[in-house]
Amino acid sequence: MQAMKQSSSFARMIGSGFAHLQHAIDGMADAGFRALKKAGTQTKDSPVKPEGTAWLRTAKNAGRGTLRFLGVAGESYYRKYEELKHKKPH
């Protein structure tokens, strides 16, 4: 009986550790998506005459658009994920 009690206690400890790890990963991913969104919406003070070729400007604009898209999608995912976690019956 003692061995089963120790095993159960160890299993709860492992499960709790995994929950903390998942929470930390979620927090880092959420912060990353927010950073992507911010990077995609921010534009640096650009000179009156943009430097580089038209291709480079187009690539930069596409990159910012992609970052913005990924940031918004990621934030949306985490908002919905948190909402669904709270609705789950315990």
N, CA, C and O of each residue as an XYZ file, in Angstrom:
360
protein
N       0.823     -1.191      0.000
C       0.000      0.000      0.000
C       0.874      1.265      0.000
O       0.554      2.243     -0.676
N       1.965      1.240      0.753
C       2.876      2.380      0.841
C       3.500      2.685     -0.527
O       3.650      3.851     -0.893
N       3.863      1.641     -1.279
C       4.474      1.832     -2.601
C       3.491      2.512     -3.559
O       3.882      3.366     -4.354
N       2.206      2.125     -3.477
C       1.200      2.725     -4.356
C       0.994      4.197     -3.992
O       0.794      5.030     -4.876
N       1.041      4.522     -2.705
C       0.870      5.897     -2.257
C       2.042      6.763     -2.735
O       1.843      7.898     -3.167
N       3.250      6.228     -2.657
C       4.425      6.961     -3.132
C       4.370      7.155     -4.639
O       4.724      8.216     -5.153
N       3.921      6.120     -5.341
C       3.821      6.186     -6.793
C       2.806      7.251     -7.212
O       3.040      8.008     -8.154
N       1.691      7.300     -6.510
C       0.654      8.274     -6.814
C       1.150      9.695     -6.528
O       0.869     10.617     -7.293
N       1.875      9.867     -5.442
C       2.426     11.173     -5.089
C       3.445     11.620     -6.143
O       3.463     12.784     -6.541
N       4.275     10.705     -6.582
C       5.271     11.005     -7.609
C       4.581     11.383     -8.922
O       5.004     12.314     -9.607
N       3.522     10.657     -9.264
C       2.788     10.943    -10.506
C       2.168     12.336    -10.450
O       2.198     13.055    -11.448
N       1.605     12.736     -9.304
C       1.034     14.077     -9.162
C       2.132     15.143     -9.293
O       1.915     16.193     -9.898
N       3.292     14.868     -8.732
C       4.400     15.802     -8.818
C       4.844     15.981    -10.281
O       5.101     17.101    -10.723
N       4.931     14.887    -11.010
C       5.306     14.943    -12.428
C       4.238     15.694    -13.219
O       4.565     16.551    -14.040
N       2.973     15.381    -12.980
C       1.874     16.057    -13.676
C       1.878     17.550    -13.408
O       1.659     18.345    -14.322
N       2.122     17.939    -12.171
C       2.190     19.350    -11.800
C       3.363     20.027    -12.511
O       3.241     21.156    -12.985
N       4.478     19.342    -12.580
C       5.643     19.890    -13.287
C       5.356     20.115    -14.759
O       5.757     21.134    -15.321
N       4.660     19.169    -15.393
C       4.286     19.328    -16.805
C       3.342     20.512    -16.992
O       3.444     21.237    -17.982
N       2.421     20.710    -16.045
C       1.489     21.834    -16.143
C       2.245     23.161    -16.067
O       1.946     24.090    -16.817
N       3.213     23.249    -15.169
C       4.010     24.476    -15.065
C       4.829     24.704    -16.331
O       4.952     25.836    -16.798
N       5.380     23.648    -16.878
C       6.151     23.749    -18.115
C       5.254     24.234    -19.263
O       5.644     25.115    -20.029
N       4.057     23.658    -19.377
C       3.124     24.069    -20.426
C       2.739     25.536    -20.260
O       2.647     26.274    -21.241
N       2.515     25.953    -19.024
C       2.152     27.345    -18.761
C       3.285     28.291    -19.185
O       3.034     29.346    -19.766
N       4.509     27.911    -18.894
C       5.664     28.733    -19.275
C       5.799     28.811    -20.793
O       6.073     29.880    -21.339
N       5.612     27.699    -21.467
C       5.693     27.679    -22.934
C       4.593     28.541    -23.530
O       4.832     29.286    -24.480
N       3.379     28.443    -22.974
C       2.273     29.267    -23.459
C       2.595     30.747    -23.295
O       2.332     31.544    -24.195
N       3.159     31.114    -22.160
C       3.512     32.508    -21.917
C       4.556     33.013    -22.895
O       4.459     34.134    -23.394
N       5.554     32.187    -23.169
C       6.598     32.586    -24.120
C       6.039     32.704    -25.536
O       6.382     33.635    -26.265
N       5.183     31.766    -25.924
C       4.599     31.822    -27.263
C       3.707     33.057    -27.401
O       3.737     33.733    -28.429
N       2.915     33.351    -26.371
C       2.052     34.520    -26.407
C       2.884     35.796    -26.546
O       2.553     36.673    -27.343
N       3.954     35.894    -25.777
C       4.839     37.061    -25.874
C       5.471     37.135    -27.266
O       5.626     38.224    -27.819
N       5.832     36.002    -27.826
C       6.408     35.969    -29.167
C       5.433     36.442    -30.225
O       5.804     37.199    -31.121
N       4.176     35.998    -30.127
C       3.170     36.434    -31.095
C       2.906     37.932    -30.970
O       2.701     38.614    -31.974
N       2.912     38.442    -29.741
C       2.723     39.886    -29.563
C       3.888     40.660    -30.185
O       3.693     41.711    -30.795
N       5.093     40.127    -30.021
C       6.266     40.778    -30.607
C       6.195     40.757    -32.133
O       6.564     41.734    -32.784
N       5.726     39.652    -32.703
C       5.576     39.573    -34.160
C       4.580     40.616    -34.651
O       4.821     41.317    -35.633
N       3.458     40.701    -33.946
C       2.440     41.670    -34.344
C       2.995     43.092    -34.270
O       2.772     43.902    -35.169
N       3.715     43.383    -33.197
C       4.298     44.714    -33.028
C       5.320     45.002    -34.129
O       5.348     46.096    -34.693
N       6.157     44.008    -34.426
C       7.170     44.182    -35.474
C       6.516     44.388    -36.835
O       7.043     45.121    -37.673
N       5.388     43.756    -37.056
C       4.704     43.891    -38.339
C       3.969     45.197    -38.500
O       3.709     45.619    -39.627
N       3.623     45.857    -37.396
C       2.873     47.112    -37.495
C       3.767     48.331    -37.344
O       3.398     49.425    -37.772
N       4.932     48.157    -36.743
C       5.839     49.293    -36.568
C       6.606     49.567    -37.844
O       7.061     48.655    -38.535
N       6.733     50.816    -38.129
C       7.614     51.218    -39.227
C       8.598     52.211    -38.650
O       8.217     53.118    -37.910
N       9.825     52.044    -38.979
C      10.853     52.977    -38.512
C      10.709     54.274    -39.283
O      10.182     54.302    -40.395
N      11.182     55.336    -38.677
C      11.162     56.616    -39.374
C      11.988     56.480    -40.648
O      13.215     56.387    -40.610
N      11.292     56.471    -41.761
C      11.999     56.259    -43.018
C      12.338     57.603    -43.651
O      11.607     58.581    -43.492
N      13.440     57.635    -44.360
C      13.810     58.877    -45.037
C      12.799     59.201    -46.134
O      12.014     58.348    -46.551
N      12.836     60.441    -46.587
C      11.906     60.875    -47.629
C      12.081     60.011    -48.873
O      11.100     59.600    -49.492
N      13.330     59.739    -49.235
C      13.595     58.855    -50.369
C      13.953     57.482    -49.810
O      15.019     57.317    -49.216
N      13.080     56.502    -49.991
C      13.393     55.165    -49.468
C      14.646     54.601    -50.115
O      14.845     54.712    -51.325
N      15.482     53.999    -49.293
C      16.704     53.386    -49.806
C      16.388     52.022    -50.393
O      15.399     51.389    -50.022
N      17.213     51.584    -51.288
C      17.063     50.259    -51.864
C      16.187     50.266    -53.098
O      15.650     51.293    -53.514
N      16.068     49.109    -53.650
C      15.306     48.958    -54.881
C      13.831     48.752    -54.570
O      13.444     48.534    -53.422
N      13.033     48.826    -55.600
C      11.598     48.587    -55.438
C      11.363     47.169    -54.925
O      10.457     46.930    -54.126
N      12.181     46.239    -55.389
C      12.047     44.842    -54.936
C      12.281     44.742    -53.433
O      11.558     44.031    -52.735
N      13.285     45.450    -52.936
C      13.601     45.421    -51.507
C      12.471     46.028    -50.682
O      12.108     45.492    -49.635
N      11.920     47.134    -51.145
C      10.790     47.752    -50.438
C       9.593     46.809    -50.415
O       8.913     46.684    -49.396
N       9.338     46.148    -51.539
C       8.231     45.198    -51.610
C       8.461     44.026    -50.660
O       7.533     43.573    -49.990
N       9.693     43.540    -50.604
C      10.016     42.426    -49.707
C       9.844     42.837    -48.246
O       9.329     42.062    -47.440
N      10.274     44.052    -47.902
C      10.110     44.536    -46.527
C       8.636     44.662    -46.162
O       8.224     44.272    -45.070
N       7.849     45.207    -47.078
C       6.411     45.340    -46.826
C       5.748     43.975    -46.668
O       4.897     43.784    -45.800
N       6.143     43.036    -47.510
C       5.584     41.683    -47.407
C       5.999     41.034    -46.089
O       5.202     40.347    -45.451
N       7.236     41.252    -45.691
C       7.711     40.701    -44.416
C       6.949     41.276    -43.242
O       6.553     40.540    -42.339
N       6.737     42.585    -43.242
C       5.958     43.204    -42.152
C       4.527     42.683    -42.154
O       3.956     42.422    -41.095
N       3.956     42.532    -43.328
C       2.594     41.997    -43.419
C       2.508     40.575    -42.890
O       1.546     40.214    -42.212
N       3.512     39.773    -43.198
C       3.547     38.392    -42.712
C       3.687     38.359    -41.192
O       2.993     37.599    -40.517
N       4.585     39.182    -40.658
C       4.751     39.238    -39.205
C       3.464     39.678    -38.519
O       3.065     39.109    -37.503
N       2.823     40.688    -39.081
C       1.572     41.181    -38.511
C       0.513     40.083    -38.535
O      -0.190     39.881    -37.544
N       0.393     39.377    -39.647
C      -0.576     38.287    -39.778
C      -0.320     37.198    -38.735
O      -1.243     36.754    -38.053
N       0.941     36.773    -38.618
C       1.276     35.726    -37.650
C       1.015     36.180    -36.218
O       0.553     35.395    -35.390
N       1.307     37.432    -35.931
C       1.060     37.960    -34.595
C      -0.418     37.984    -34.254
O      -0.812     37.575    -33.161
N      -1.238     38.460    -35.178
C      -2.678     38.520    -34.940
C      -3.253     37.103    -34.818
O      -4.075     36.844    -33.939
N      -2.829     36.194    -35.689
C      -3.311     34.816    -35.622
C      -2.915     34.154    -34.302
O      -3.723     33.459    -33.686
N      -1.685     34.369    -33.875
C      -1.226     33.785    -32.620
C      -1.957     34.338    -31.417
O      -2.330     33.581    -30.521
N      -2.171     35.652    -31.378
C      -2.923     36.247    -30.272
C      -4.348     35.712    -30.242
O      -4.882     35.412    -29.174
N      -4.952     35.596    -31.397
C      -6.309     35.072    -31.484
C      -6.368     33.635    -30.959
O      -7.286     33.263    -30.229
N      -5.379     32.847    -31.342
C      -5.303     31.460    -30.884
C      -5.247     31.399    -29.353
O      -6.004     30.656    -28.728
N      -4.356     32.175    -28.764
C      -4.195     32.109    -27.309
C      -5.397     32.675    -26.568
O      -5.735     32.179    -25.494
N      -6.054     33.702    -27.108
C      -7.272     34.201    -26.458
C      -8.343     33.123    -26.454
O      -8.980     32.882    -25.429
N      -8.545     32.476    -27.593
C      -9.568     31.436    -27.701
C      -9.196     30.225    -26.855
O     -10.056     29.629    -26.207
N      -7.926     29.864    -26.861
C      -7.437     28.724    -26.083
C      -7.708     28.942    -24.593
O      -8.180     28.031    -23.913
N      -7.415     30.140    -24.081
C      -7.670     30.457    -22.673
C      -9.164     30.405    -22.377
O      -9.576     29.897    -21.334
N      -9.970     30.927    -23.286
C     -11.422     30.905    -23.116
C     -11.929     29.463    -23.028
O     -12.743     29.138    -22.164
N     -11.453     28.620    -23.910
C     -11.889     27.221    -23.914
C     -11.415     26.474    -22.668
O     -12.129     25.621    -22.143
N     -10.204     26.798    -22.197
C      -9.716     26.146    -20.976
C     -10.604     26.482    -19.783
O     -10.843     25.627    -18.930
N     -11.091     27.705    -19.714
C     -11.929     28.117    -18.593
C     -13.329     27.547    -18.684
O     -13.993     27.393    -17.659
N     -13.800     27.227    -19.883
C     -15.131     26.652    -20.064
C     -15.152     25.160    -19.768
O     -16.215     24.601    -19.497
N     -13.998     24.508    -19.815
C     -13.922     23.063    -19.630
C     -14.439     22.685    -18.242
O     -13.981     23.233    -17.240
N     -15.400     21.741    -18.177
C     -15.893     21.316    -16.864
C     -14.800     20.519    -16.123
O     -14.100     19.698    -16.716
N     -14.680     20.778    -14.857
C     -13.653     20.105    -14.060
C     -14.222     18.977    -13.277
O     -13.493     18.301    -12.551
